[in-house]
Amino acid sequence: LIGFKNRVSVMSQWVWNYVFSGKISWVFLLPKGGGMSIDFGGHTIQIVTPKSPLGDAIVGRHTGDLALVDTGKETREYEIVSVH
């Protein structure tokens, strides 16, 4: 499947750039391999799956959206700043 107009489907492999607590982070959405990270272009990119809390929250989101993740203690807001 492919992304359409900055929207991403479950099986697309895209890099998400988000802001949480003032820090910009990178996430690579894959069907498997969650919990790993890779270094690429001077950035550490976290790999998440759609079954993870963050992966589930970003599926279907696009640039400018907020992704909400409930940790049990708090709800964290992640601002999607770009999708590549």
Backbone as CSV, one residue per row, in Angstrom:
resi,resn,N_x,N_y,N_z,CA_x,CA_y,CA_z,C_x,C_y,C_z
1,LEU,0.838,-1.182,0.000,0.000,0.000,0.000,0.875,1.234,0.000
2,ILE,0.322,2.360,-0.390,1.114,3.583,-0.459,0.426,4.710,0.298
3,GLY,1.191,5.754,0.579,0.631,6.924,1.241,-0.021,7.844,0.212
4,PHE,-1.072,8.518,0.591,-1.761,9.457,-0.287,-1.840,10.811,0.402
5,LYS,-1.310,11.849,-0.260,-1.394,13.216,0.248,-0.981,13.295,1.716
6,ASN,0.206,12.787,2.040,0.772,12.815,3.384,0.002,11.962,4.388
7,ARG,-0.854,11.071,3.933,-1.527,10.124,4.823,-0.861,8.773,4.615
8,VAL,-0.824,7.958,5.642,-0.093,6.702,5.562,-1.005,5.551,5.945
9,SER,-0.988,4.502,5.152,-1.753,3.301,5.449,-0.907,2.369,6.316
10,VAL,-1.518,1.335,6.860,-0.875,0.470,7.841,0.403,-0.167,7.321
11,MET,0.447,-0.612,6.096,1.606,-1.352,5.607,2.627,-0.469,4.892
12,SER,2.380,0.816,4.805,3.354,1.710,4.188,4.595,1.799,5.055
13,GLN,5.703,2.017,4.429,6.953,2.168,5.151,7.411,3.614,4.985
14,TRP,7.117,4.424,5.975,7.403,5.842,5.913,8.134,6.259,7.173
15,VAL,8.878,7.320,7.064,9.536,7.913,8.221,8.690,9.087,8.698
16,TRP,8.385,9.079,9.981,7.599,10.142,10.609,8.529,10.990,11.446
17,ASN,8.325,12.263,11.424,9.084,13.205,12.216,8.075,13.848,13.161
18,TYR,8.309,13.748,14.479,7.344,14.292,15.421,8.047,15.049,16.536
19,VAL,7.276,15.883,17.237,7.783,16.637,18.373,7.082,16.145,19.628
20,PHE,7.869,15.825,20.654,7.338,15.454,21.969,8.229,16.108,23.006
21,SER,7.648,16.848,23.914,8.384,17.569,24.967,9.480,18.460,24.376
22,GLY,9.182,19.097,23.250,10.117,20.028,22.643,11.253,19.386,21.866
23,LYS,11.287,18.066,21.769,12.359,17.361,21.066,11.804,16.739,19.786
24,ILE,12.529,16.929,18.680,12.133,16.313,17.412,12.714,14.903,17.355
25,SER,11.858,13.929,17.062,12.280,12.533,16.960,11.807,11.959,15.630
26,TRP,12.391,10.821,15.266,12.086,10.161,13.993,11.591,8.745,14.260
27,VAL,10.563,8.322,13.527,9.987,6.990,13.660,9.829,6.386,12.267
28,PHE,10.192,5.121,12.134,10.014,4.359,10.898,8.966,3.301,11.178
29,LEU,7.847,3.339,10.478,6.738,2.416,10.689,6.907,1.189,9.800
30,LEU,7.068,0.020,10.425,7.239,-1.245,9.712,6.297,-2.292,10.287
31,PRO,5.955,-3.321,9.511,5.069,-4.363,10.036,5.737,-5.225,11.114
32,LYS,7.073,-5.294,11.123,7.812,-6.077,12.125,9.093,-5.339,12.482
33,GLY,9.715,-5.720,13.607,11.004,-5.151,13.982,10.917,-4.018,14.984
34,GLY,9.738,-3.822,15.587,9.573,-2.754,16.562,10.530,-2.899,17.739
35,GLY,10.902,-1.770,18.299,11.809,-1.754,19.438,13.261,-1.558,19.040
36,MET,13.559,-1.674,17.775,14.918,-1.463,17.293,15.061,-0.001,16.873
37,SER,16.297,0.432,16.691,16.542,1.757,16.140,17.720,1.673,15.178
38,ILE,17.756,2.620,14.252,18.835,2.680,13.269,19.368,4.109,13.224
39,ASP,20.616,4.242,12.854,21.206,5.556,12.626,21.253,5.785,11.127
40,PHE,20.724,6.926,10.696,20.686,7.235,9.273,20.769,8.747,9.100
41,GLY,21.715,9.182,8.318,21.832,10.602,8.008,21.988,11.490,9.231
42,GLY,22.646,10.980,10.261,22.848,11.765,11.472,21.674,11.752,12.429
43,HIS,20.668,10.935,12.139,19.489,10.835,12.992,19.344,9.412,13.522
44,THR,18.892,9.282,14.750,18.501,7.978,15.267,17.016,7.822,14.994
45,ILE,16.659,6.754,14.282,15.273,6.524,13.887,14.762,5.293,14.623
46,GLN,13.699,5.478,15.387,13.078,4.392,16.142,12.134,3.623,15.220
47,ILE,12.213,2.300,15.254,11.306,1.467,14.468,10.120,1.086,15.350
48,VAL,8.914,1.329,14.848,7.682,0.953,15.547,6.790,0.165,14.599
49,THR,5.912,-0.626,15.167,4.928,-1.367,14.381,3.549,-0.755,14.628
50,PRO,2.586,-1.031,13.744,1.232,-0.516,13.953,0.577,-1.076,15.226
51,LYS,1.118,-2.165,15.764,0.559,-2.748,16.984,1.085,-2.083,18.255
52,SER,2.147,-1.280,18.131,2.689,-0.570,19.293,1.803,0.640,19.598
53,PRO,1.835,1.142,20.825,1.006,2.315,21.143,1.302,3.521,20.250
54,LEU,2.581,3.830,20.028,2.913,4.975,19.176,2.571,4.685,17.721
55,GLY,2.893,3.486,17.243,2.561,3.117,15.872,1.078,3.197,15.604
56,ASP,0.282,2.684,16.539,-1.174,2.732,16.408,-1.664,4.179,16.363
57,ALA,-1.032,5.029,17.156,-1.466,6.430,17.227,-1.137,7.217,15.962
58,ILE,-0.066,6.855,15.240,0.319,7.640,14.062,-0.263,7.129,12.756
59,VAL,-0.740,5.884,12.735,-1.340,5.355,11.503,-2.548,6.229,11.124
60,GLY,-2.548,6.693,9.887,-3.643,7.530,9.391,-3.468,9.004,9.674
61,ARG,-2.420,9.376,10.420,-2.175,10.787,10.724,-1.334,11.415,9.620
62,HIS,-1.425,12.712,9.523,-0.627,13.417,8.524,-0.007,14.657,9.151
63,THR,0.803,15.347,8.388,1.513,16.524,8.862,0.554,17.503,9.534
64,GLY,0.914,17.915,10.751,0.092,18.864,11.509,-0.842,18.214,12.506
65,ASP,-1.058,16.904,12.394,-1.937,16.200,13.334,-1.253,15.968,14.672
66,LEU,-2.064,15.722,15.691,-1.576,15.265,16.983,-1.889,13.785,17.109
67,ALA,-0.912,13.016,17.574,-1.117,11.603,17.881,-1.124,11.491,19.394
68,LEU,-2.148,10.860,19.951,-2.283,10.722,21.397,-1.965,9.296,21.812
69,VAL,-1.115,9.155,22.843,-0.736,7.841,23.357,-1.015,7.817,24.852
70,ASP,-1.875,6.892,25.282,-2.184,6.724,26.697,-1.184,5.755,27.309
71,THR,-0.402,6.215,28.286,0.617,5.378,28.923,0.098,4.687,30.173
72,GLY,-1.129,4.969,30.558,-1.666,4.438,31.801,-1.559,5.458,32.926
73,LYS,-0.499,6.251,32.900,-0.301,7.310,33.883,-0.649,8.679,33.318
74,GLU,-0.481,8.811,32.014,-0.733,10.089,31.356,-1.047,9.850,29.887
75,THR,-1.594,10.866,29.240,-1.784,10.842,27.795,-0.736,11.766,27.196
76,ARG,0.098,11.197,26.327,1.160,11.969,25.686,0.701,12.444,24.318
77,GLU,1.036,13.685,23.998,0.708,14.264,22.695,1.965,14.342,21.842
78,TYR,1.880,13.809,20.638,2.975,13.859,19.674,2.476,14.650,18.476
79,GLU,3.143,15.740,18.156,2.782,16.541,16.989,3.541,16.016,15.780
80,ILE,2.807,15.607,14.737,3.432,15.119,13.511,3.889,16.344,12.715
81,VAL,5.212,16.495,12.555,5.718,17.658,11.839,6.045,17.371,10.390
82,SER,6.246,16.095,10.040,6.435,15.739,8.638,6.315,14.244,8.464
83,VAL,5.998,13.856,7.241,5.933,12.450,6.851,6.740,12.336,5.571
84,HIS,7.709,11.427,5.546,8.594,11.268,4.382,8.398,9.915,3.750
